[in-house]
């Protein structure tokens, strides 16, 4: 039996761009056959709804409300709910899994992390970092930053990508790095939780906590991803309209050409 999980979801309690509360998602996902969801609200430097003028402890408590709301409803509905977040640097976003509310309360320095500090510290504390929608191009993204040396995996398919070539390139990029891939709906509203749109990842074993998901990523034992047929198939017309910055294990720009790097 395979178990299906949503890996990328936002709530209105903590993400400015979301329209639905944590609890509102639970039954929708259960009805579509999901075993669980991971709430990944926009974190401190991203599109977060929590005032940065708050003391750190109050900020963390507020930030976790969407997850806790979903968790409570999940217990009633019989679907698992797990905690993560999505942090932003210079237009590039990262899904962080494996650290919890108590850890955040004790580590206010998370607000000033570099990409490398994020990767090193999350790994040291038993978590993992996955670059979200690495080839997404929006009006606010002037350059695509690929953190090739400071991630454990790649979100190779994201339902929020209007240009499907973004997912094709992400898939090729993950293969080039030989890293695990996940897929996520990047849900911001219950209206997006419909068959044919939702994405996720299958696991052969039910996960009991977020550490089980982290272990599956780090051991590269995730199952297949749930994506529309052909979503990541190479068409041959994939293109990028902005510059691409490929970074190394010390989070330094390498100056490498993307197409040369990908071997295409």
Secondary structure as a PSIPRED ss2 file (coil, helix, strand):
# PSIPRED VFORMAT (PSIPRED V4.0)

   1 X C   1.000  0.000  0.000
   2 X C   1.000  0.000  0.000
   3 X E   0.000  0.000  1.000
   4 X E   0.000  0.000  1.000
   5 X E   0.000  0.000  1.000
   6 X E   0.000  0.000  1.000
   7 X C   1.000  0.000  0.000
   8 X C   1.000  0.000  0.000
   9 X E   0.000  0.000  1.000
  10 X C   1.000  0.000  0.000
  11 X C   1.000  0.000  0.000
  12 X C   1.000  0.000  0.000
  13 X C   1.000  0.000  0.000
  14 X C   1.000  0.000  0.000
  15 X E   0.000  0.000  1.000
  16 X C   1.000  0.000  0.000
  17 X C   1.000  0.000  0.000
  18 X C   1.000  0.000  0.000
  19 X C   1.000  0.000  0.000
  20 X C   1.000  0.000  0.000
  21 X C   1.000  0.000  0.000
  22 X H   0.000  1.000  0.000
  23 X H   0.000  1.000  0.000
  24 X H   0.000  1.000  0.000
  25 X H   0.000  1.000  0.000
  26 X H   0.000  1.000  0.000
  27 X H   0.000  1.000  0.000
  28 X H   0.000  1.000  0.000
  29 X H   0.000  1.000  0.000
  30 X H   0.000  1.000  0.000
  31 X H   0.000  1.000  0.000
  32 X C   1.000  0.000  0.000
  33 X C   1.000  0.000  0.000
  34 X C   1.000  0.000  0.000
  35 X C   1.000  0.000  0.000
  36 X E   0.000  0.000  1.000
  37 X E   0.000  0.000  1.000
  38 X E   0.000  0.000  1.000
  39 X E   0.000  0.000  1.000
  40 X E   0.000  0.000  1.000
  41 X E   0.000  0.000  1.000
  42 X E   0.000  0.000  1.000
  43 X C   1.000  0.000  0.000
  44 X C   1.000  0.000  0.000
  45 X C   1.000  0.000  0.000
  46 X C   1.000  0.000  0.000
  47 X C   1.000  0.000  0.000
  48 X E   0.000  0.000  1.000
  49 X C   1.000  0.000  0.000
  50 X C   1.000  0.000  0.000
  51 X C   1.000  0.000  0.000
  52 X C   1.000  0.000  0.000
  53 X C   1.000  0.000  0.000
  54 X C   1.000  0.000  0.000
  55 X C   1.000  0.000  0.000
  56 X H   0.000  1.000  0.000
  57 X H   0.000  1.000  0.000
  58 X H   0.000  1.000  0.000
  59 X H   0.000  1.000  0.000
  60 X H   0.000  1.000  0.000
  61 X H   0.000  1.000  0.000
  62 X H   0.000  1.000  0.000
  63 X H   0.000  1.000  0.000
  64 X C   1.000  0.000  0.000
  65 X H   0.000  1.000  0.000
  66 X H   0.000  1.000  0.000
  67 X H   0.000  1.000  0.000
  68 X H   0.000  1.000  0.000
  69 X H   0.000  1.000  0.000
  70 X H   0.000  1.000  0.000
  71 X H   0.000  1.000  0.000
  72 X H   0.000  1.000  0.000
  73 X H   0.000  1.000  0.000
  74 X H   0.000  1.000  0.000
  75 X H   0.000  1.000  0.000
  76 X H   0.000  1.000  0.000
  77 X H   0.000  1.000  0.000
  78 X C   1.000  0.000  0.000
  79 X C   1.000  0.000  0.000
  80 X E   0.000  0.000  1.000
  81 X E   0.000  0.000  1.000
  82 X E   0.000  0.000  1.000
  83 X E   0.000  0.000  1.000
  84 X E   0.000  0.000  1.000
  85 X E   0.000  0.000  1.000
  86 X E   0.000  0.000  1.000
  87 X E   0.000  0.000  1.000
  88 X E   0.000  0.000  1.000
  89 X C   1.000  0.000  0.000
  90 X C   1.000  0.000  0.000
  91 X C   1.000  0.000  0.000
  92 X C   1.000  0.000  0.000
  93 X E   0.000  0.000  1.000
  94 X E   0.000  0.000  1.000
  95 X E   0.000  0.000  1.000
  96 X E   0.000  0.000  1.000
  97 X E   0.000  0.000  1.000
  98 X C   1.000  0.000  0.000
  99 X C   1.000  0.000  0.000
 100 X C   1.000  0.000  0.000
 101 X H   0.000  1.000  0.000
 102 X H   0.000  1.000  0.000
 103 X H   0.000  1.000  0.000
 104 X H   0.000  1.000  0.000
 105 X H   0.000  1.000  0.000
 106 X C   1.000  0.000  0.000
 107 X C   1.000  0.000  0.000
 108 X H   0.000  1.000  0.000
 109 X H   0.000  1.000  0.000
 110 X H   0.000  1.000  0.000
 111 X H   0.000  1.000  0.000
 112 X H   0.000  1.000  0.000
 113 X C   1.000  0.000  0.000
 114 X C   1.000  0.000  0.000
 115 X H   0.000  1.000  0.000
 116 X H   0.000  1.000  0.000
 117 X H   0.000  1.000  0.000
 118 X H   0.000  1.000  0.000
 119 X H   0.000  1.000  0.000
 120 X H   0.000  1.000  0.000
 121 X H   0.000  1.000  0.000
 122 X H   0.000  1.000  0.000
 123 X H   0.000  1.000  0.000
 124 X H   0.000  1.000  0.000
 125 X C   1.000  0.000  0.000
 126 X C   1.000  0.000  0.000
 127 X C   1.000  0.000  0.000
 128 X E   0.000  0.000  1.000
 129 X E   0.000  0.000  1.000
 130 X E   0.000  0.000  1.000
 131 X E   0.000  0.000  1.000
 132 X E   0.000  0.000  1.000
 133 X C   1.000  0.000  0.000
 134 X C   1.000  0.000  0.000
 135 X C   1.000  0.000  0.000
 136 X C   1.000  0.000  0.000
 137 X C   1.000  0.000  0.000
 138 X C   1.000  0.000  0.000
 139 X C   1.000  0.000  0.000
 140 X C   1.000  0.000  0.000
 141 X C   1.000  0.000  0.000
 142 X C   1.000  0.000  0.000
 143 X E   0.000  0.000  1.000
 144 X E   0.000  0.000  1.000
 145 X E   0.000  0.000  1.000
 146 X E   0.000  0.000  1.000
 147 X E   0.000  0.000  1.000
 148 X C   1.000  0.000  0.000
 149 X C   1.000  0.000  0.000
 150 X C   1.000  0.000  0.000
 151 X C   1.000  0.000  0.000
 152 X C   1.000  0.000  0.000
 153 X E   0.000  0.000  1.000
 154 X E   0.000  0.000  1.000
 155 X E   0.000  0.000  1.000
 156 X E   0.000  0.000  1.000
 157 X E   0.000  0.000  1.000
 158 X E   0.000  0.000  1.000
 159 X C   1.000  0.000  0.000
 160 X C   1.000  0.000  0.000
 161 X C   1.000  0.000  0.000
 162 X C   1.000  0.000  0.000
 163 X C   1.000  0.000  0.000
 164 X C   1.000  0.000  0.000
 165 X H   0.000  1.000  0.000
 166 X H   0.000  1.000  0.000
 167 X H   0.000  1.000  0.000
 168 X H   0.000  1.000  0.000
 169 X H   0.000  1.000  0.000
 170 X H   0.000  1.000  0.000
 171 X H   0.000  1.000  0.000
 172 X H   0.000  1.000  0.000
 173 X H   0.000  1.000  0.000
 174 X H   0.000  1.000  0.000
 175 X H   0.000  1.000  0.000
 176 X H   0.000  1.000  0.000
 177 X H   0.000  1.000  0.000
 178 X C   1.000  0.000  0.000
 179 X C   1.000  0.000  0.000
 180 X E   0.000  0.000  1.000
 181 X E   0.000  0.000  1.000
 182 X E   0.000  0.000  1.000
 183 X E   0.000  0.000  1.000
 184 X E   0.000  0.000  1.000
 185 X C   1.000  0.000  0.000
 186 X C   1.000  0.000  0.000
 187 X E   0.000  0.000  1.000
 188 X C   1.000  0.000  0.000
 189 X C   1.000  0.000  0.000
 190 X H   0.000  1.000  0.000
 191 X H   0.000  1.000  0.000
 192 X H   0.000  1.000  0.000
 193 X C   1.000  0.000  0.000
 194 X C   1.000  0.000  0.000
 195 X C   1.000  0.000  0.000
 196 X C   1.000  0.000  0.000
 197 X C   1.000  0.000  0.000
 198 X C   1.000  0.000  0.000
 199 X C   1.000  0.000  0.000
 200 X E   0.000  0.000  1.000
 201 X E   0.000  0.000  1.000
 202 X E   0.000  0.000  1.000
 203 X E   0.000  0.000  1.000
 204 X C   1.000  0.000  0.000
 205 X C   1.000  0.000  0.000
 206 X C   1.000  0.000  0.000
 207 X C   1.000  0.000  0.000
 208 X C   1.000  0.000  0.000
 209 X C   1.000  0.000  0.000
 210 X H   0.000  1.000  0.000
 211 X H   0.000  1.000  0.000
 212 X H   0.000  1.000  0.000
 213 X H   0.000  1.000  0.000
 214 X H   0.000  1.000  0.000
 215 X H   0.000  1.000  0.000
 216 X H   0.000  1.000  0.000
 217 X H   0.000  1.000  0.000
 218 X H   0.000  1.000  0.000
 219 X C   1.000  0.000  0.000
 220 X C   1.000  0.000  0.000
 221 X C   1.000  0.000  0.000
 222 X C   1.000  0.000  0.000
 223 X C   1.000  0.000  0.000
 224 X C   1.000  0.000  0.000
 225 X E   0.000  0.000  1.000
 226 X E   0.000  0.000  1.000
 227 X C   1.000  0.000  0.000
 228 X C   1.000  0.000  0.000
 229 X C   1.000  0.000  0.000
 230 X C   1.000  0.000  0.000
 231 X C   1.000  0.000  0.000
 232 X C   1.000  0.000  0.000
 233 X C   1.000  0.000  0.000
 234 X C   1.000  0.000  0.000
 235 X C   1.000  0.000  0.000
 236 X C   1.000  0.000  0.000
 237 X C   1.000  0.000  0.000
 238 X C   1.000  0.000  0.000
 239 X C   1.000  0.000  0.000
 240 X C   1.000  0.000  0.000
 241 X C   1.000  0.000  0.000
 242 X C   1.000  0.000  0.000
 243 X E   0.000  0.000  1.000
 244 X E   0.000  0.000  1.000
 245 X E   0.000  0.000  1.000
 246 X E   0.000  0.000  1.000
 247 X E   0.000  0.000  1.000
 248 X C   1.000  0.000  0.000
 249 X C   1.000  0.000  0.000
 250 X C   1.000  0.000  0.000
 251 X C   1.000  0.000  0.000
 252 X C   1.000  0.000  0.000
 253 X E   0.000  0.000  1.000
 254 X C   1.000  0.000  0.000
 255 X C   1.000  0.000  0.000
 256 X C   1.000  0.000  0.000
 257 X C   1.000  0.000  0.000
 258 X H   0.000  1.000  0.000
 259 X H   0.000  1.000  0.000
 260 X H   0.000  1.000  0.000
 261 X H   0.000  1.000  0.000
 262 X H   0.000  1.000  0.000
 263 X C   1.000  0.000  0.000
 264 X C   1.000  0.000  0.000
